[in-house]
Amino acid sequence: MLTIIRGAGDLATGVIFSLYKSGFKLLVLETTKPSAIRRTVAFSECIYCKEKNIEEVKAKKVKNLKEIETCWEKKEIPIIVDEKGDWIHKLKPDIVIDAIIAKKNLGTQKNMAPITIALGPGFVAGKDVDLVIETMRGHNLGKIILTGQAESNTGVPGEIAGVSKERVVYAETSGVFKELKRIGDIVKKGEVIGIIDETPIHSTIDGLLRGIIRSGYKVKKGLKIADIDPRLNQYENCFTISDKARTLGGAVLEGVLTKIMEKGEVNGLKYFGENI
């Protein structure tokens, strides 16, 4: 089944990875300038560096249908710049998944495909899309919502080793960012990890720099630009898909199979019965 996924940040990458490993034919849509900070585990980096390997799965930036089909032939994941979802209308996929996680709906509609799924707040299950996946950390993370909405965004990052809000660094001003520390570096509280124009940006805690926005990105004041893990022994986590991303990937897969079982067929293809 052709599945189009909107978004390729680190959480969306968990979804992409899960569906790819499960045999789905994928096309991923991204913006012209993705702002992922966990760049080592985000397929959105393809937009800047042409291709990205994450846990032995390769994605490539493409520009047209021929390049998309070449990726499919090579068992690679094609990623194309398409903020409005034009390729959804061109290819008429079986499944559309909104994994932008923008805390609001940026244009995904239920009529885009036989099966539509969205992650996080901003969508009403049964109205905007078929299913909504809960993205809030806690007991309900990954829950499939059949009616209603996901929990509203609290603006408070998930807790790691007893640290929550303090582990995230936000832009203190608007301007062009330049990183002075790299993902995987150990940083001290107060240490300069980057600059916005000429304004220094300091580490908020001691820890491992798990994510930082790429140099040259034009940030706005208040944008999340870095993520620090207080656990110094978690270096490998900087380069592998997170527990949250994997949970969301599994939840989306469950949601897709739930809708297939409910429908019995998608775009005329039968999945249960004599023709399975």
MIDOSE-1310 file (N, C-alpha, C; in nm, 2 decimals, decimal comma, always signed):
residues 276
mlti	+0,08/-0,12/+0,00/+0,00/+0,00/+0,00/+0,09/+0,12/+0,00; +0,05/+0,22/-0,08/+0,12/+0,35/-0,09/+0,08/+0,43/+0,03; +0,18/+0,47/+0,11/+0,15/+0,55/+0,23/+0,23/+0,68/+0,22; +0,17/+0,80/+0,23/+0,24/+0,92/+0,23/+0,24/+0,98/+0,37
irga	+0,36/+1,01/+0,42/+0,37/+1,07/+0,55/+0,42/+1,21/+0,54; +0,34/+1,30/+0,61/+0,38/+1,44/+0,62/+0,47/+1,46/+0,74; +0,59/+1,51/+0,72/+0,68/+1,53/+0,83/+0,79/+1,42/+0,84; +0,91/+1,46/+0,87/+1,02/+1,36/+0,89/+1,11/+1,40/+1,00
gdla	+1,06/+1,47/+1,10/+1,14/+1,50/+1,22/+1,17/+1,37/+1,30; +1,23/+1,39/+1,42/+1,27/+1,27/+1,49/+1,16/+1,18/+1,54; +1,04/+1,24/+1,57/+0,93/+1,15/+1,61/+0,87/+1,09/+1,49; +0,85/+1,17/+1,38/+0,80/+1,11/+1,26/+0,89/+1,00/+1,20
tgvi	+1,02/+1,01/+1,23/+1,11/+0,91/+1,18/+1,08/+0,78/+1,24; +1,04/+0,78/+1,37/+0,99/+0,65/+1,43/+0,88/+0,59/+1,36; +0,79/+0,67/+1,31/+0,67/+0,62/+1,23/+0,72/+0,57/+1,09; +0,81/+0,65/+1,03/+0,86/+0,61/+0,89/+0,94/+0,48/+0,91
fsly	+1,02/+0,46/+1,01/+1,10/+0,34/+1,03/+1,01/+0,22/+1,05; +0,91/+0,24/+1,13/+0,82/+0,12/+1,17/+0,75/+0,07/+1,04; +0,69/+0,17/+0,96/+0,62/+0,13/+0,85/+0,71/+0,07/+0,74; +0,83/+0,13/+0,72/+0,92/+0,08/+0,62/+0,96/-0,07/+0,66
ksgf	+0,99/-0,09/+0,78/+1,03/-0,23/+0,83/+0,91/-0,33/+0,81; +0,79/-0,27/+0,81/+0,67/-0,36/+0,80/+0,63/-0,38/+0,65; +0,70/-0,32/+0,56/+0,68/-0,35/+0,42/+0,59/-0,25/+0,34; +0,56/-0,13/+0,40/+0,48/-0,03/+0,33/+0,57/+0,04/+0,23
kllv	+0,50/+0,08/+0,12/+0,57/+0,17/+0,02/+0,54/+0,31/+0,06; +0,65/+0,39/+0,09/+0,64/+0,52/+0,15/+0,69/+0,63/+0,06; +0,62/+0,75/+0,08/+0,67/+0,87/+0,03/+0,66/+0,97/+0,14; +0,76/+1,05/+0,17/+0,76/+1,14/+0,28/+0,77/+1,28/+0,23
lett	+0,68/+1,37/+0,28/+0,68/+1,51/+0,24/+0,74/+1,60/+0,35; +0,82/+1,69/+0,32/+0,88/+1,78/+0,41/+0,88/+1,93/+0,37; +0,92/+2,02/+0,46/+0,92/+2,16/+0,43/+1,06/+2,19/+0,36; +1,07/+2,31/+0,32/+1,20/+2,35/+0,25/+1,31/+2,37/+0,35
kpsa	+1,27/+2,40/+0,48/+1,38/+2,42/+0,58/+1,33/+2,36/+0,71; +1,35/+2,22/+0,73/+1,31/+2,16/+0,85/+1,39/+2,21/+0,97; +1,33/+2,21/+1,09/+1,39/+2,26/+1,21/+1,42/+2,16/+1,32; +1,43/+2,03/+1,28/+1,46/+1,93/+1,37/+1,59/+1,95/+1,45
irrt	+1,59/+1,93/+1,58/+1,71/+1,95/+1,66/+1,78/+1,81/+1,68; +1,70/+1,71/+1,69/+1,76/+1,57/+1,70/+1,80/+1,52/+1,56; +1,89/+1,60/+1,49/+1,91/+1,58/+1,35/+1,98/+1,45/+1,31; +2,05/+1,38/+1,41/+2,11/+1,26/+1,38/+2,01/+1,14/+1,36
vafs	+1,89/+1,16/+1,41/+1,79/+1,06/+1,40/+1,66/+1,12/+1,34; +1,68/+1,21/+1,24/+1,56/+1,26/+1,17/+1,59/+1,25/+1,02; +1,50/+1,19/+0,95/+1,51/+1,17/+0,81/+1,49/+1,31/+0,74; +1,44/+1,41/+0,81/+1,43/+1,54/+0,75/+1,56/+1,60/+0,71
eciy	+1,67/+1,55/+0,76/+1,80/+1,60/+0,72/+1,83/+1,57/+0,57; +1,76/+1,48/+0,51/+1,77/+1,46/+0,37/+1,76/+1,59/+0,29; +1,67/+1,68/+0,34/+1,65/+1,81/+0,27/+1,78/+1,89/+0,25; +1,87/+1,87/+0,35/+1,99/+1,95/+0,35/+2,11/+1,87/+0,29
ckek	+2,11/+1,74/+0,32/+2,23/+1,66/+0,28/+2,20/+1,55/+0,18; +2,09/+1,56/+0,12/+2,05/+1,47/+0,00/+2,01/+1,33/+0,05; +2,08/+1,27/+0,15/+2,04/+1,14/+0,19/+2,08/+1,12/+0,34; +2,01/+1,03/+0,40/+2,03/+1,00/+0,55/+2,01/+0,86/+0,58
niee	+2,11/+0,80/+0,65/+2,10/+0,66/+0,70/+2,07/+0,66/+0,85; +1,96/+0,60/+0,89/+1,93/+0,58/+1,03/+1,90/+0,44/+1,06; +1,99/+0,38/+1,15/+1,97/+0,24/+1,18/+1,96/+0,15/+1,06; +2,05/+0,17/+0,96/+2,06/+0,09/+0,84/+1,94/+0,11/+0,75
vkak	+1,87/+0,21/+0,76/+1,76/+0,24/+0,67/+1,79/+0,37/+0,60; +1,79/+0,37/+0,47/+1,83/+0,49/+0,39/+1,71/+0,57/+0,33; +1,72/+0,70/+0,34/+1,62/+0,79/+0,28/+1,70/+0,88/+0,19; +1,63/+0,92/+0,08/+1,69/+1,02/-0,01/+1,60/+1,13/-0,05
kvkn	+1,66/+1,25/-0,07/+1,58/+1,36/-0,12/+1,56/+1,34/-0,27; +1,43/+1,36/-0,32/+1,40/+1,34/-0,46/+1,33/+1,47/-0,51; +1,31/+1,48/-0,64/+1,25/+1,60/-0,70/+1,14/+1,56/-0,79; +1,12/+1,44/-0,84/+1,02/+1,41/-0,93/+0,98/+1,26/-0,92
lkei	+0,88/+1,22/-1,00/+0,82/+1,09/-0,99/+0,92/+0,98/-1,03; +1,01/+1,01/-1,13/+1,11/+0,92/-1,17/+1,20/+0,88/-1,06; +1,25/+0,99/-0,98/+1,34/+0,97/-0,87/+1,27/+0,89/-0,76; +1,14/+0,92/-0,74/+1,06/+0,85/-0,64/+1,06/+0,70/-0,67
etcw	+1,02/+0,67/-0,79/+1,01/+0,53/-0,83/+1,15/+0,46/-0,82; +1,26/+0,53/-0,85/+1,39/+0,47/-0,84/+1,42/+0,44/-0,70; +1,38/+0,52/-0,60/+1,40/+0,49/-0,46/+1,32/+0,36/-0,42; +1,20/+0,35/-0,47/+1,12/+0,24/-0,44/+1,18/+0,11/-0,49
ekke	+1,24/+0,12/-0,61/+1,31/+0,00/-0,67/+1,43/-0,04/-0,59; +1,50/+0,06/-0,53/+1,62/+0,03/-0,45/+1,59/+0,01/-0,30; +1,46/+0,00/-0,27/+1,42/-0,02/-0,13/+1,46/+0,09/-0,04; +1,46/+0,21/-0,09/+1,50/+0,33/-0,02/+1,37/+0,42/+0,00
ipii	+1,38/+0,51/+0,09/+1,26/+0,60/+0,12/+1,28/+0,73/+0,06; +1,19/+0,77/-0,04/+1,20/+0,90/-0,10/+1,14/+1,01/-0,02; +1,21/+1,12/-0,01/+1,16/+1,24/+0,07/+1,16/+1,36/-0,03; +1,05/+1,43/-0,04/+1,04/+1,54/-0,13/+0,98/+1,66/-0,06
vdek	+1,03/+1,78/-0,11/+0,98/+1,90/-0,05/+0,83/+1,93/-0,10; +0,74/+1,93/-0,01/+0,60/+1,95/-0,05/+0,52/+1,99/+0,08; +0,51/+2,12/+0,11/+0,45/+2,16/+0,23/+0,30/+2,16/+0,22; +0,24/+2,17/+0,10/+0,10/+2,18/+0,08/+0,03/+2,04/+0,06
gdwi	+0,11/+1,94/+0,04/+0,05/+1,81/+0,01/+0,01/+1,78/-0,13; +0,07/+1,85/-0,22/+0,03/+1,83/-0,36/+0,05/+1,69/-0,41; +0,15/+1,62/-0,36/+0,18/+1,48/-0,41/+0,07/+1,39/-0,36; +0,00/+1,43/-0,26/-0,11/+1,34/-0,21/-0,22/+1,34/-0,32
hklk	-0,25/+1,45/-0,38/-0,35/+1,46/-0,49/-0,30/+1,40/-0,61; -0,17/+1,40/-0,64/-0,11/+1,34/-0,76/-0,11/+1,19/-0,76; -0,07/+1,13/-0,64/-0,06/+0,99/-0,63/-0,17/+0,91/-0,57; -0,27/+0,98/-0,51/-0,38/+0,92/-0,45/-0,35/+0,80/-0,37
pdiv	-0,28/+0,82/-0,26/-0,23/+0,70/-0,18/-0,34/+0,63/-0,10; -0,31/+0,51/-0,05/-0,40/+0,43/+0,03/-0,41/+0,49/+0,17; -0,30/+0,55/+0,22/-0,29/+0,60/+0,35/-0,22/+0,73/+0,36; -0,27/+0,82/+0,44/-0,20/+0,95/+0,46/-0,18/+0,96/+0,61
idai	-0,06/+0,99/+0,66/-0,03/+1,01/+0,80/+0,03/+1,15/+0,82; -0,03/+1,23/+0,91/+0,02/+1,36/+0,94/+0,11/+1,34/+1,07; +0,24/+1,34/+1,05/+0,34/+1,33/+1,16/+0,42/+1,46/+1,17; +0,36/+1,57/+1,13/+0,43/+1,70/+1,15/+0,45/+1,73/+1,29
iakk	+0,34/+1,70/+1,37/+0,34/+1,73/+1,52/+0,36/+1,88/+1,54; +0,28/+1,96/+1,47/+0,28/+2,10/+1,48/+0,19/+2,16/+1,59; +0,12/+2,07/+1,66/+0,02/+2,10/+1,76/-0,11/+2,17/+1,70; -0,11/+2,16/+1,56/-0,23/+2,21/+1,49/-0,24/+2,15/+1,36
nlgt	-0,35/+2,15/+1,29/-0,37/+2,09/+1,16/-0,32/+2,19/+1,05; -0,23/+2,15/+0,97/-0,17/+2,23/+0,87/-0,23/+2,19/+0,73; -0,34/+2,13/+0,73/-0,41/+2,10/+0,60/-0,45/+1,96/+0,57; -0,42/+1,87/+0,66/-0,45/+1,73/+0,64/-0,60/+1,71/+0,66
qknm	-0,67/+1,64/+0,56/-0,81/+1,62/+0,56/-0,84/+1,47/+0,54; -0,96/+1,43/+0,60/-1,00/+1,29/+0,59/-1,02/+1,24/+0,45; -1,06/+1,33/+0,36/-1,08/+1,28/+0,22/-0,96/+1,27/+0,14; -0,84/+1,28/+0,20/-0,71/+1,27/+0,12/-0,68/+1,12/+0,09
apit	-0,73/+1,03/+0,16/-0,70/+0,89/+0,14/-0,81/+0,80/+0,21; -0,82/+0,67/+0,18/-0,91/+0,58/+0,25/-0,88/+0,57/+0,40; -0,75/+0,58/+0,43/-0,71/+0,58/+0,57/-0,63/+0,70/+0,60; -0,67/+0,78/+0,70/-0,59/+0,90/+0,74/-0,57/+0,89/+0,90
ialg	-0,45/+0,92/+0,93/-0,41/+0,92/+1,07/-0,32/+1,05/+1,10; -0,34/+1,10/+1,22/-0,27/+1,22/+1,26/-0,21/+1,20/+1,40; -0,09/+1,26/+1,43/-0,03/+1,25/+1,56/-0,04/+1,38/+1,64; -0,09/+1,36/+1,76/-0,09/+1,48/+1,85/-0,21/+1,57/+1,84
pgfv	-0,21/+1,68/+1,92/-0,32/+1,77/+1,92/-0,34/+1,85/+1,79; -0,47/+1,90/+1,78/-0,50/+1,98/+1,66/-0,59/+1,91/+1,56; -0,62/+1,78/+1,59/-0,70/+1,70/+1,50/-0,82/+1,64/+1,58; -0,93/+1,62/+1,52/-1,05/+1,55/+1,58/-1,07/+1,42/+1,50
agkd	-1,05/+1,31/+1,57/-1,07/+1,18/+1,52/-1,21/+1,16/+1,47; -1,23/+1,11/+1,35/-1,36/+1,09/+1,30/-1,41/+1,21/+1,22; -1,34/+1,32/+1,23/-1,38/+1,44/+1,16/-1,27/+1,49/+1,06; -1,15/+1,52/+1,12/-1,04/+1,57/+1,04/-0,97/+1,45/+0,98
vdlv	-0,95/+1,34/+1,06/-0,89/+1,22/+1,02/-0,96/+1,10/+1,08; -0,92/+0,98/+1,03/-0,99/+0,86/+1,09/-0,95/+0,83/+1,23; -0,81/+0,85/+1,26/-0,76/+0,82/+1,39/-0,66/+0,92/+1,43; -0,65/+0,94/+1,56/-0,55/+1,03/+1,62/-0,47/+0,95/+1,72
ietm	-0,34/+0,98/+1,72/-0,25/+0,91/+1,81/-0,20/+1,00/+1,92; -0,21/+0,96/+2,04/-0,17/+1,04/+2,16/-0,02/+1,05/+2,16; +0,03/+1,17/+2,17/+0,18/+1,20/+2,17/+0,23/+1,25/+2,31; +0,14/+1,27/+2,40/+0,18/+1,32/+2,53/+0,25/+1,20/+2,61
rghn	+0,37/+1,23/+2,66/+0,43/+1,13/+2,74/+0,35/+1,09/+2,86; +0,35/+0,97/+2,91/+0,27/+0,92/+3,02/+0,20/+0,79/+2,99; +0,10/+0,77/+3,07/+0,03/+0,64/+3,06/-0,04/+0,62/+2,92; -0,08/+0,73/+2,86/-0,16/+0,71/+2,73/-0,08/+0,74/+2,61
lgki	+0,06/+0,75/+2,62/+0,14/+0,77/+2,50/+0,12/+0,65/+2,40; +0,09/+0,69/+2,28/+0,06/+0,59/+2,17/-0,08/+0,54/+2,17; -0,17/+0,59/+2,25/-0,31/+0,54/+2,25/-0,37/+0,58/+2,12; -0,45/+0,49/+2,06/-0,53/+0,52/+1,94/-0,66/+0,58/+1,98
iltg	-0,69/+0,70/+1,93/-0,81/+0,77/+1,96/-0,91/+0,76/+1,85; -1,02/+0,70/+1,87/-1,12/+0,68/+1,76/-1,22/+0,80/+1,75; -1,24/+0,87/+1,86/-1,33/+0,99/+1,86/-1,27/+1,09/+1,95; -1,27/+1,22/+1,91/-1,22/+1,32/+2,00/-1,07/+1,36/+1,96
qaes	-1,00/+1,42/+2,06/-0,87/+1,47/+2,03/-0,76/+1,42/+2,13; -0,64/+1,44/+2,09/-0,53/+1,41/+2,18/-0,52/+1,52/+2,29; -0,44/+1,50/+2,39/-0,43/+1,60/+2,50/-0,36/+1,72/+2,45; -0,40/+1,84/+2,50/-0,35/+1,96/+2,46/-0,20/+1,97/+2,50
ntgv	-0,13/+2,05/+2,42/+0,02/+2,07/+2,44/+0,03/+2,15/+2,57; +0,11/+2,10/+2,67/+0,14/+2,17/+2,79/+0,25/+2,27/+2,78; +0,34/+2,25/+2,68/+0,46/+2,33/+2,67/+0,57/+2,29/+2,76; +0,55/+2,18/+2,84/+0,65/+2,13/+2,93/+0,71/+2,01/+2,88
pgei	+0,84/+2,00/+2,85/+0,91/+1,88/+2,80/+0,90/+1,77/+2,89; +0,90/+1,65/+2,84/+0,90/+1,53/+2,92/+1,02/+1,52/+3,01; +1,00/+1,45/+3,12/+1,10/+1,44/+3,23/+1,20/+1,33/+3,19; +1,33/+1,37/+3,21/+1,44/+1,27/+3,19/+1,53/+1,28/+3,31
agvs	+1,55/+1,17/+3,39/+1,63/+1,17/+3,51/+1,60/+1,28/+3,60; +1,47/+1,31/+3,62/+1,42/+1,41/+3,71/+1,43/+1,56/+3,66; +1,47/+1,57/+3,53/+1,49/+1,71/+3,47/+1,39/+1,72/+3,36; +1,31/+1,83/+3,36/+1,21/+1,85/+3,25/+1,24/+1,98/+3,17
kerv	+1,18/+2,09/+3,22/+1,19/+2,22/+3,15/+1,33/+2,26/+3,13; +1,42/+2,24/+3,23/+1,56/+2,29/+3,22/+1,64/+2,23/+3,12; +1,60/+2,11/+3,07/+1,69/+2,04/+2,97/+1,67/+2,09/+2,83; +1,58/+2,17/+2,80/+1,55/+2,23/+2,67/+1,60/+2,37/+2,66
vyae	+1,67/+2,40/+2,55/+1,72/+2,54/+2,53/+1,63/+2,61/+2,42; +1,59/+2,73/+2,45/+1,51/+2,80/+2,35/+1,58/+2,93/+2,31; +1,55/+2,97/+2,19/+1,62/+3,09/+2,13/+1,58/+3,21/+2,21; +1,68/+3,29/+2,26/+1,65/+3,41/+2,34/+1,62/+3,53/+2,25
tsgv	+1,65/+3,52/+2,13/+1,63/+3,63/+2,03/+1,61/+3,57/+1,89; +1,57/+3,65/+1,80/+1,56/+3,60/+1,66/+1,69/+3,63/+1,58; +1,72/+3,55/+1,49/+1,84/+3,57/+1,41/+1,90/+3,44/+1,35; +2,02/+3,44/+1,30/+2,08/+3,32/+1,24/+2,16/+3,25/+1,34
fkel	+2,13/+3,12/+1,35/+2,20/+3,04/+1,46/+2,33/+2,98/+1,40; +2,43/+2,97/+1,49/+2,55/+2,90/+1,46/+2,58/+2,81/+1,58; +2,60/+2,68/+1,55/+2,63/+2,59/+1,66/+2,78/+2,59/+1,69; +2,81/+2,59/+1,81/+2,95/+2,58/+1,86/+2,98/+2,45/+1,92
krig	+2,88/+2,37/+1,96/+2,89/+2,24/+2,01/+2,82/+2,14/+1,92; +2,86/+2,02/+1,92/+2,80/+1,92/+1,83/+2,72/+1,82/+1,91; +2,62/+1,75/+1,84/+2,54/+1,65/+1,91/+2,64/+1,54/+1,96; +2,62/+1,50/+2,08/+2,71/+1,40/+2,15/+2,81/+1,46/+2,24
divk	+2,83/+1,60/+2,23/+2,92/+1,66/+2,32/+2,87/+1,67/+2,46; +2,96/+1,66/+2,56/+2,93/+1,69/+2,70/+2,94/+1,84/+2,73; +2,84/+1,90/+2,79/+2,84/+2,04/+2,81/+2,81/+2,07/+2,96; +2,86/+2,18/+3,00/+2,84/+2,23/+3,14/+2,74/+2,34/+3,15
kgev	+2,67/+2,35/+3,25/+2,57/+2,46/+3,27/+2,64/+2,59/+3,26; +2,58/+2,68/+3,17/+2,64/+2,81/+3,15/+2,73/+2,81/+3,03; +2,78/+2,70/+2,98/+2,87/+2,70/+2,87/+2,80/+2,74/+2,74; +2,87/+2,81/+2,66/+2,82/+2,86/+2,53/+2,81/+2,75/+2,43
igii	+2,69/+2,71/+2,38/+2,68/+2,60/+2,29/+2,65/+2,65/+2,15; +2,62/+2,78/+2,13/+2,60/+2,84/+2,00/+2,57/+2,99/+2,01; +2,55/+3,05/+1,90/+2,52/+3,20/+1,90/+2,41/+3,22/+1,80; +2,33/+3,32/+1,83/+2,23/+3,37/+1,74/+2,28/+3,51/+1,70
detp	+2,32/+3,53/+1,58/+2,39/+3,65/+1,53/+2,51/+3,67/+1,63; +2,50/+3,76/+1,72/+2,62/+3,78/+1,82/+2,58/+3,75/+1,96; +2,45/+3,70/+1,98/+2,41/+3,67/+2,11/+2,44/+3,52/+2,15; +2,52/+3,50/+2,26/+2,56/+3,37/+2,30/+2,44/+3,29/+2,36
ihst	+2,44/+3,16/+2,33/+2,33/+3,07/+2,38/+2,40/+2,98/+2,48; +2,35/+2,97/+2,60/+2,42/+2,89/+2,70/+2,35/+2,76/+2,74; +2,42/+2,66/+2,77/+2,36/+2,54/+2,82/+2,29/+2,56/+2,95; +2,17/+2,50/+2,97/+2,09/+2,52/+3,08/+2,12/+2,43/+3,20
idgl	+2,19/+2,31/+3,17/+2,22/+2,21/+3,27/+2,35/+2,15/+3,22; +2,41/+2,07/+3,32/+2,52/+1,98/+3,28/+2,46/+1,86/+3,21; +2,52/+1,81/+3,10/+2,47/+1,69/+3,04/+2,53/+1,67/+2,90; +2,46/+1,58/+2,83/+2,50/+1,54/+2,70/+2,41/+1,61/+2,59
lrgi	+2,47/+1,67/+2,50/+2,40/+1,75/+2,40/+2,33/+1,65/+2,30; +2,20/+1,62/+2,32/+2,13/+1,52/+2,24/+2,08/+1,58/+2,11; +2,06/+1,71/+2,10/+2,01/+1,77/+1,98/+2,04/+1,92/+1,98; +2,07/+1,97/+1,86/+2,09/+2,11/+1,84/+2,06/+2,15/+1,70
irsg	+1,99/+2,26/+1,68/+1,95/+2,30/+1,54/+2,07/+2,33/+1,46; +2,06/+2,31/+1,33/+2,18/+2,32/+1,24/+2,22/+2,47/+1,22; +2,35/+2,48/+1,20/+2,40/+2,62/+1,17/+2,34/+2,67/+1,05; +2,32/+2,81/+1,05/+2,26/+2,87/+0,93/+2,11/+2,88/+0,94
ykvk	+2,05/+2,82/+1,03/+1,90/+2,82/+1,04/+1,86/+2,96/+1,10; +1,76/+3,02/+1,04/+1,71/+3,15/+1,08/+1,60/+3,12/+1,19; +1,63/+3,14/+1,31/+1,54/+3,11/+1,42/+1,46/+3,23/+1,47; +1,34/+3,20/+1,53/+1,26/+3,30/+1,59/+1,27/+3,29/+1,74
kglk	+1,26/+3,40/+1,81/+1,27/+3,40/+1,95/+1,16/+3,30/+2,01; +1,21/+3,22/+2,10/+1,12/+3,12/+2,16/+1,13/+2,98/+2,10; +1,19/+2,97/+1,98/+1,20/+2,84/+1,91/+1,29/+2,74/+1,99; +1,25/+2,62/+2,00/+1,34/+2,52/+2,06/+1,46/+2,49/+1,98
iadi	+1,58/+2,51/+2,03/+1,70/+2,50/+1,95/+1,80/+2,40/+2,00; +1,78/+2,34/+2,12/+1,87/+2,24/+2,17/+1,81/+2,16/+2,28; +1,86/+2,04/+2,30/+1,80/+1,94/+2,39/+1,92/+1,87/+2,46; +1,92/+1,88/+2,60/+2,04/+1,83/+2,67/+1,99/+1,71/+2,76
dprl	+2,05/+1,60/+2,75/+2,02/+1,48/+2,84/+2,11/+1,49/+2,96; +2,05/+1,49/+3,08/+2,14/+1,49/+3,20/+2,21/+1,36/+3,23; +2,18/+1,26/+3,16/+2,25/+1,13/+3,18/+2,37/+1,12/+3,09; +2,49/+1,13/+3,15/+2,61/+1,13/+3,07/+2,65/+1,00/+3,01
nqye	+2,59/+0,89/+3,05/+2,62/+0,76/+3,00/+2,53/+0,71/+2,89; +2,45/+0,81/+2,83/+2,36/+0,77/+2,72/+2,40/+0,82/+2,59; +2,53/+0,82/+2,56/+2,59/+0,87/+2,44/+2,52/+0,81/+2,31; +2,51/+0,68/+2,31/+2,45/+0,61/+2,20/+2,31/+0,65/+2,16
ncft	+2,24/+0,70/+2,27/+2,10/+0,75/+2,24/+2,09/+0,87/+2,15; +2,21/+0,94/+2,13/+2,21/+1,05/+2,04/+2,20/+1,01/+1,90; +2,22/+0,88/+1,87/+2,22/+0,84/+1,73/+2,13/+0,72/+1,70; +2,03/+0,70/+1,79/+1,93/+0,60/+1,77/+1,79/+0,66/+1,80
isdk	+1,69/+0,60/+1,73/+1,55/+0,64/+1,74/+1,51/+0,63/+1,89; +1,44/+0,73/+1,94/+1,40/+0,73/+2,08/+1,29/+0,64/+2,11; +1,27/+0,61/+2,25/+1,16/+0,53/+2,29/+1,03/+0,59/+2,25; +1,01/+0,72/+2,26/+0,89/+0,78/+2,23/+0,86/+0,77/+2,08
artl	+0,96/+0,79/+1,99/+0,94/+0,77/+1,85/+0,90/+0,63/+1,81; +0,96/+0,53/+1,88/+0,93/+0,39/+1,85/+0,79/+0,36/+1,89; +0,75/+0,41/+2,00/+0,61/+0,39/+2,05/+0,51/+0,45/+1,95; +0,54/+0,57/+1,90/+0,44/+0,63/+1,81/+0,44/+0,55/+1,68
ggav	+0,56/+0,50/+1,64/+0,57/+0,42/+1,52/+0,48/+0,29/+1,53; +0,49/+0,22/+1,64/+0,41/+0,11/+1,67/+0,26/+0,14/+1,67; +0,23/+0,25/+1,73/+0,09/+0,29/+1,74/+0,03/+0,32/+1,61; +0,10/+0,39/+1,52/+0,05/+0,41/+1,39/+0,03/+0,28/+1,31
legv	+0,13/+0,19/+1,32/+0,11/+0,06/+1,25/-0,02/-0,01/+1,30; -0,04/-0,01/+1,43/-0,16/-0,07/+1,49/-0,28/+0,00/+1,44; -0,28/+0,14/+1,43/-0,39/+0,21/+1,38/-0,42/+0,18/+1,23; -0,32/+0,17/+1,15/-0,34/+0,13/+1,01/-0,41/-0,01/+1,00
ltki	-0,35/-0,11/+1,07/-0,41/-0,24/+1,07/-0,55/-0,24/+1,12; -0,58/-0,16/+1,22/-0,71/-0,15/+1,28/-0,81/-0,11/+1,17; -0,78/-0,01/+1,09/-0,86/+0,05/+0,99/-0,88/-0,05/+0,87; -0,77/-0,12/+0,84/-0,78/-0,22/+0,73/-0,87/-0,33/+0,77
mekg	-0,87/-0,38/+0,89/-0,96/-0,49/+0,94/-1,10/-0,44/+0,94; -1,12/-0,31/+0,97/-1,25/-0,25/+0,98/-1,31/-0,24/+0,84; -1,23/-0,20/+0,74/-1,28/-0,17/+0,60/-1,28/-0,30/+0,52; -1,19/-0,39/+0,55/-1,19/-0,51/+0,47/-1,11/-0,50/+0,34
evng	-1,12/-0,38/+0,28/-1,04/-0,35/+0,16/-1,01/-0,20/+0,15; -0,90/-0,17/+0,08/-0,86/-0,03/+0,06/-0,83/+0,00/-0,09; -0,90/+0,10/-0,14/-0,88/+0,13/-0,29/-0,90/+0,00/-0,37; -1,00/-0,08/-0,34/-1,04/-0,19/-0,42/-0,95/-0,32/-0,39
lkyf	-0,85/-0,31/-0,31/-0,77/-0,42/-0,28/-0,81/-0,49/-0,15; -0,84/-0,62/-0,16/-0,90/-0,69/-0,04/-0,78/-0,75/+0,04; -0,79/-0,73/+0,17/-0,68/-0,77/+0,26/-0,72/-0,89/+0,35; -0,85/-0,92/+0,36/-0,90/-1,03/+0,44/-1,00/-1,11/+0,36
geni	-0,98/-1,24/+0,37/-1,07/-1,33/+0,29/-0,99/-1,41/+0,20; -1,06/-1,46/+0,09/-0,99/-1,55/+0,00/-0,87/-1,49/-0,08; -0,87/-1,36/-0,10/-0,77/-1,30/-0,18/-0,65/-1,25/-0,10; -0,64/-1,28/+0,03/-0,53/-1,23/+0,12/-0,40/-1,29/+0,07
